[in-house]
Every structure is written in structure tokens, then in C-alpha cells.
Amino acid sequence: MDISFKIKRIDKALKDLSIYQHQCQLCPRQCAVDRKNELGYCSTGNEAFISHAGLHFGEEPILSGYANHKKNLEFNSTHSGGSGTIFFTGCHLKCLYCQNHQISWENLGHRISIKALSNKILEIQDKGAFNLNLVSPTHMLIPILSALKIAYKNGLTIPLVYNSSGYEREVIIQKLDGIIDIYLPDLKYFSPQLSKKLSVVANYFDHAKKAILEMSSQQPNLVINKHNIAQKGLIIRHLVLPGHVKDTLHILNWIKKNISNSFGLSLMSQFYPCFKTPPEFQRKITKEEYKRVLCAAEKLGFEQIFIQPELFSGDRHLIPDFKLNNPFTWK
């Protein structure tokens, strides 16, 4: 990793993004507020707020180092460092069914200075994290980049993960070229009617597809080290929604036609109705729905697929509680 090059890229990105300090257009909503004096759609101003920071063992195995594989994906790492996650408060998408609604909607978290954030980043590295996983960073991109610049100057070396809803402006993702090592976007919806119903935005796919194509152009190949931990690349997540397998199939077909096969595809079964979930979505997906998705992915020839089969046992779900010191203590 060329640290000096990363710092130069961060300097350029900060210069380019400075025009949005007083008229924010970081996300596709482009609400254009002066976030020094008022809150954007994301419910945050121009300072960094975090809800949780620490080692996370619930990400894909090539990020957090545990075994959850399909067929030939034997990601049984001898390491157990976990993914070093920082969950940022607020969100510019705000899905009605969000499992992280405590932080995305209710703004559970605390303000943190740029210097303190850089220290937090280095603390996570010192704990043995495999990577630095920035969860929903878009709306706080400017203070994040400022903190990363300090952290790189003080010894940050682990890969940087951009963990995103996928609802991004292509022009903003272009500014991150040379900075982000691993892109981890959702690709939630194909249908504008579905995205409007569940995330109050009809143009989700229009923006997400352009952003993901840009991410793919920057990091076209998934690079995994000898410990089966990702160092570079693209991992696309898709959460299967109850009653909407057809929308998932449209997404899989689009990915196959437009993205190189050297990426990871994470097919998630963890939908659980919570918060403001509309009445017609008040159930989990069925084994049959998930099986249809997996069969379609296999037929399309995706080479690296991550699955969540264990979620069909009992009533287990993956809703974190950010009021706890460890939000991911599931029973």
C-alpha cells in the first residue's frame, strides 16, 4: 500500500468535496442544505457522529474471518481479528425496514472530533482488525476523509472498506478512486415502485447501478490473501425481500450482464420486519424463496457466492441493539 499516494488522493478529494460544505450534494437526494447550520435528509450536520466502533464478526467471511461458505468457498481463516467497523449515525436512504433503525432513523450516537476519530481508527487496527469497515459513510464523507488522512500519517495500513447502501452519486464515488480498497455496496432494488415504497425514493436503481459500475472499474478484481481475507475488490450485497424474488432475479441478471465475474456476491436472507415495515412485508422470506434465488445465481454462473442458510433455524434474526456495548450479541 502506497500511503503517500493515498494521502494525495484524500487531499484532492477533500478539495473537490469542499464545495458541498455549505450546499450539500453528497448523496443523490442533493438536499443542498448548509449542514453547518441545519440538518440534511440524513439528519446530521457537518460533524462526525458515530454509534459504535469495534471488531465485528458478522460480515462476509473474507472480511471478518469466520466460515460461512458455499461449495468451494472454504474461507476457514486461522485468524479471528474480525472486521473493524465504525457505524456512523444517520443515513441518507432511511429504509422503512432498517435493522439499524436505532442509528439510521433515531440517531443514537455521539459526536466525535476528527482527531478523536483518527485515534479510534488506529485503535481498531491495534486490536487486530483485518480491515477498517466504514458503515454508511456517505453523508459524513468529509470528516471521515480528514480523519483518515491523519490516521494514514500515523500508521494506518489495513484495507479500507466502503460499506454503503448503494444509493450513491457516481461523481462522488469517482472522488474515492485510489482511496477505497474494498467496495461493499448493497444493490437493494430493481423496481422503482419497490424502492419508493420501502425507501421513499424512486430512482434508487438508476443511481446504484452507475455507482456500482464505477466501483467495479476502480476495483475490478477481488484480491484475497493467504489467510483468505480480502485486500481489494468489490462485494455486492443483495437482501432478498419477501414476495419479491422476481425483483431479485432482475438484479442478478443485470449484475451478470454488466459486472466482471471477479467479485463477491452476497445473497442475504436476513430480512426481518421491524420498525416501519409496511403491512405487506410483515414476514421473513421462506426457504423456497431463498432457494429460487440461489438456483438462479448458480445458473448464471457467479463464481463467489456468500449465503446465510443458518437463518432458517428457529426465530433467529440479526437485528443489533446499539444500546449495548456489543450490539451484535445475538441469542
C-alpha positions in Angstrom: 0.0 0.0 0.0 1.4 3.4 -1.1 0.4 5.6 1.8 1.7 8.8 0.3 -0.4 8.2 -2.8 -3.5 7.6 -0.6 -2.9 10.9 1.2 -2.5 12.7 -2.1 -5.8 11.2 -3.2 -7.5 12.2 0.0 -6.2 15.8 -0.3 -7.7 16.0 -3.8 -11.0 14.5 -2.7 -11.3 16.9 0.2 -10.6 19.9 -2.2 -13.2 18.7 -4.7 -15.8 18.0 -2.0 -15.3 21.3 -0.2 -17.9 22.9 -2.5 -20.5 20.8 -0.6 -19.7 22.1 2.8 -22.4 24.7 2.7 -24.6 23.2 0.0 -24.6 19.5 0.5 -24.9 17.3 -2.6 -23.0 14.2 -1.3 -25.9 11.8 -2.0 -28.5 11.5 -4.8 -31.1 13.3 -2.7 -29.0 16.5 -3.1 -31.0 18.4 -0.5 -28.4 21.3 -0.8 -28.6 22.3 2.9 -25.9 24.3 4.7 -25.0 21.5 7.1 -23.1 23.9 9.3 -26.4 25.5 10.3 -29.1 22.8 9.5 -29.5 19.1 9.2 -29.8 17.3 5.9 -32.2 14.5 5.0 -29.6 12.3 6.7 -30.5 14.0 10.0 -26.8 15.1 10.5 -24.8 18.3 10.2 -21.2 18.6 9.0 -19.6 17.0 12.1 -18.9 13.3 12.5 -21.2 11.2 14.7 -20.6 7.6 15.5 -22.9 5.0 17.0 -20.5 2.1 17.5 -16.9 1.2 16.8 -15.2 -2.2 17.3 -14.5 -5.6 15.9 -17.4 -7.2 14.0 -17.6 -10.9 13.3 -20.9 -10.9 11.4 -19.7 -9.7 8.0 -18.8 -11.9 5.0 -16.1 -14.4 5.8 -13.5 -12.8 3.7 -14.0 -9.6 5.7 -14.4 -10.9 9.3 -12.6 -14.2 9.0 -15.2 -16.8 10.0 -16.5 -19.7 8.0 -19.8 -19.3 6.2 -19.3 -20.6 2.7 -21.0 -22.2 -0.3 -19.5 -25.1 -2.2 -15.8 -24.4 -2.9 -15.5 -21.2 -0.8 -13.6 -22.7 2.1 -13.0 -19.4 4.0 -11.9 -21.0 7.2 -9.3 -18.5 8.3 -6.9 -19.3 11.1 -7.2 -15.7 12.1 -10.1 -14.2 14.1 -9.4 -10.5 14.0 -12.8 -9.5 12.7 -13.8 -6.5 10.6 -13.0 -3.2 12.3 -16.3 -1.5 11.9 -17.3 2.1 12.6 -21.1 2.7 12.4 -21.9 6.3 11.5 -25.0 7.9 12.9 -27.8 8.9 10.5 -28.5 7.8 6.9 -29.4 9.4 3.6 -31.5 6.5 2.4 -33.6 5.5 5.5 -35.2 2.2 4.5 -38.5 1.7 6.4 -37.5 -1.8 7.4 -33.9 -0.8 8.5 -32.5 -3.3 11.1 -30.1 -0.5 12.2 -33.0 2.0 12.7 -31.6 3.0 16.1 -28.8 4.8 14.3 -30.2 5.5 10.8 -33.5 6.9 12.0 -33.3 7.6 15.7 -29.7 9.0 15.6 -28.4 7.0 18.5 -24.7 8.0 18.7 -22.3 10.7 19.8 -20.3 13.5 18.2 -16.6 12.8 17.6 -13.9 15.2 16.6 -11.7 14.5 13.5 -8.7 13.9 15.8 -10.6 11.5 18.0 -12.0 9.7 15.0 -8.5 9.2 13.7 -7.4 7.8 17.0 -10.4 5.5 17.0 -9.4 4.2 13.6 -5.9 3.4 14.8 -7.3 1.7 18.0 -9.3 -0.6 15.8 -6.2 -1.5 13.8 -4.3 -2.1 17.0 -7.0 -4.6 18.1 -6.1 -6.8 15.1 -8.8 -5.9 12.7 -8.5 -7.3 9.2 -9.8 -4.0 7.7 -11.4 -0.7 8.5 -15.1 -1.0 7.7 -16.9 2.3 7.3 -20.6 1.6 7.6 -22.9 4.2 5.8 -20.1 6.8 5.4 -21.6 8.8 2.5 -23.2 11.6 4.5 -20.1 12.1 6.7 -17.5 11.7 3.9 -15.7 15.0 4.5 -14.8 14.5 8.2 -14.1 10.8 7.5 -11.5 11.6 4.9 -10.0 14.2 7.1 -9.6 11.6 9.9 -8.2 9.0 7.5 -5.5 11.5 6.4 -4.3 11.8 10.0 -4.6 8.1 10.5 -2.5 7.2 7.5 0.2 9.6 8.6 0.2 7.8 12.0 0.4 4.2 10.8 -2.9 3.1 9.3 -2.2 0.2 6.9 -5.2 -2.2 6.8 -7.6 -2.2 3.8 -10.4 0.4 3.8 -13.9 -0.9 3.2 -16.7 1.4 1.9 -19.9 -0.2 3.3 -22.7 1.5 1.5 -26.5 1.3 0.8 -25.6 1.6 -2.9 -27.6 4.8 -3.2 -24.6 6.9 -4.3 -23.8 9.6 -6.7 -21.4 8.3 -9.4 -19.4 11.6 -9.3 -18.8 11.2 -5.5 -17.6 7.6 -5.9 -15.2 8.9 -8.6 -13.5 11.1 -6.0 -12.7 8.0 -3.9 -10.6 6.3 -6.6 -7.2 5.4 -5.2 -8.6 5.7 -1.6 -11.0 2.8 -1.1 -9.6 -0.8 -1.2 -12.9 -2.7 -1.0 -16.3 -1.6 -2.0 -19.2 -3.3 -0.2 -22.4 -1.8 -1.7 -26.0 -3.0 -1.4 -27.9 -3.4 -4.6 -31.4 -3.4 -3.0 -34.0 -2.8 -5.7 -34.5 -3.0 -9.4 -38.1 -1.8 -9.4 -38.7 2.0 -8.8 -42.1 1.2 -7.3 -40.5 -1.1 -4.7 -37.7 1.4 -3.8 -40.3 4.1 -3.5 -42.5 2.0 -1.2 -39.6 0.8 1.1 -37.0 3.7 0.9 -39.1 6.6 -0.3 -37.0 7.1 -3.4 -38.0 6.0 -6.9 -34.5 6.5 -8.6 -32.6 4.0 -6.4 -31.6 1.7 -9.2 -30.7 4.5 -11.6 -28.1 5.8 -9.2 -27.0 2.5 -7.7 -26.1 0.9 -11.0 -23.9 3.8 -12.0 -22.2 3.9 -8.7 -21.5 0.2 -8.7 -20.2 0.3 -12.2 -17.8 3.0 -11.1 -16.8 0.9 -8.0 -16.2 -2.1 -10.3 -14.0 0.0 -12.6 -11.8 1.1 -9.7 -11.6 -2.3 -8.0 -12.3 -4.9 -10.8 -10.7 -7.9 -9.1 -11.4 -9.4 -5.7 -7.9 -10.0 -4.2 -7.7 -12.4 -1.3 -4.5 -13.0 0.8 -3.1 -16.3 2.0 -5.4 -16.2 5.1 -8.5 -15.9 2.9 -9.1 -12.3 3.8 -10.0 -9.7 1.1 -7.4 -7.0 0.4 -9.1 -5.3 -2.6 -12.2 -5.7 -4.8 -15.9 -5.4 -4.9 -18.5 -7.4 -2.9 -22.2 -6.7 -3.9 -24.8 -7.4 -1.3 -28.4 -8.1 -2.0 -31.1 -8.6 0.6 -33.9 -10.9 -0.7 -37.3 -9.4 0.1 -40.4 -11.4 1.0 -42.7 -11.8 -2.1 -40.3 -10.1 -4.4 -38.0 -12.8 -5.8 -38.7 -11.5 -9.3 -37.1 -8.2 -8.4 -34.0 -10.1 -7.2 -33.8 -12.1 -10.4 -33.8 -8.8 -12.4 -30.9 -7.6 -10.2 -28.9 -10.8 -10.7 -29.4 -10.6 -14.5 -28.2 -7.0 -14.5 -25.1 -7.9 -12.5 -24.3 -10.8 -14.8 -24.5 -8.6 -17.9 -22.6 -5.6 -16.5 -20.1 -6.7 -13.9 -17.0 -8.8 -14.3 -17.2 -12.2 -12.6 -14.2 -11.4 -10.4 -16.3 -10.1 -7.5 -18.1 -11.4 -4.5 -21.9 -11.8 -4.5 -23.5 -11.8 -1.0 -27.1 -13.1 -1.1 -28.7 -12.2 2.2 -31.7 -14.0 3.8 -31.8 -11.9 7.0 -34.9 -9.7 6.2 -36.9 -9.3 9.4 -39.9 -7.0 9.7 -39.1 -4.2 12.1 -39.5 -0.5 12.7 -41.8 1.0 10.0 -42.0 -2.1 7.7 -45.3 -1.9 5.6 -48.0 -4.5 6.4 -47.5 -6.5 3.2 -43.9 -7.2 4.2 -44.6 -8.4 7.7 -42.9 -11.8 7.4 -39.5 -13.3 6.8 -38.6 -14.8 3.5 -39.2 -18.5 3.0 -36.7 -21.3 2.3 -38.4 -21.7 -1.1 -37.9 -18.1 -2.0 -34.2 -18.2 -1.0 -33.7 -21.5 -2.8 -35.1 -19.9 -6.0 -32.6 -17.1 -5.7 -29.6 -19.4 -5.1 -30.6 -21.6 -8.1 -30.8 -18.6 -10.3 -27.4 -17.4 -9.2 -25.9 -20.8 -9.8 -27.4 -20.9 -13.3 -26.0 -17.5 -14.1 -22.5 -18.8 -13.2 -21.5 -16.5 -10.4 -18.2 -17.8 -9.0 -18.1 -16.5 -5.5 -21.4 -16.5 -3.6 -21.9 -16.0 0.1 -25.1 -17.2 1.7 -27.0 -17.2 5.0 -28.6 -20.6 5.3 -28.5 -20.8 9.1 -31.1 -18.0 9.4 -33.8 -20.5 8.7 -33.4 -22.3 12.0 -35.9 -21.2 14.7 -36.6 -17.5 15.1 -33.0 -16.3 14.9 -32.6 -12.8 13.3 -29.7 -10.4 13.1 -31.1 -7.2 14.5 -28.4 -5.4 16.5 -29.1 -3.4 19.7 -26.9 -0.3 19.6 -27.8 0.5 23.2 -25.5 -2.3 24.2 -21.7 -2.2 24.4 -21.7 -5.1 21.9 -24.7 -4.6 19.6 -24.2 -7.9 18.0 -24.8 -10.2 20.9 -27.4 -12.4 19.3 -29.2 -15.2 21.2 
